Each structure stands twice: as structure tokens, then as C-alpha cells.
Amino acid sequence: MHDLIGARENFGRVTALDFSEEVAFEAARIQNRLFESGKPLSPRDLMIVATARSEGKELVVSDADFDTEGLRELLSVRRLGPY
């Protein structure tokens, strides 16, 4: 089993954010919009996007699942490295 506390120490400036009811509603609004464009996200990815958007943060990704035009219309998405 991985040492989660030890792994967390490697993240430096990363701050964990709560997934609240407000963020859940934001996730539902985002998913509805993405369904209309034909590019829905998985629930896990959707929670990440909704949290970033609710916080007004840029989404930094290294996963092609987030590379959708509809998503880029909702928040700033920066690609980190090749994927």
C-alpha cells in the first residue's frame, strides 16, 4: 500500500479543496452543458472541473479526457506536458 501522507508531502503548494453541495450543483450544470455539445465527462473528471470552476481557478491537466472544446468555453484549461 502506498504511503498517502508521504505522497501528499511531495505536492508542496497544492491545497486540497472541499467538494461541497455548491460544487455538486456546478458539476450538474457543467455536465448538462457538455451533454448538449456531445462531450460529457466522467463523474470523477466532472468533480475536478466543477471544483476548479467554483474556485475561479485555471484547470491544469495532463489527461486527454479534459481536451474538449465545450470545457474550454467554461474555464481556462492549460495542458501540462504531452498526453
Secondary structure, DSSP 4 states (H G I P E B T S, - for coil): ---HHHHHHTTTT-------HHHHHHHHHHHHHHHHHT----HHHHHHHHHHHHTTPPEEE--GGG--HHHHTTS-EEE-S--
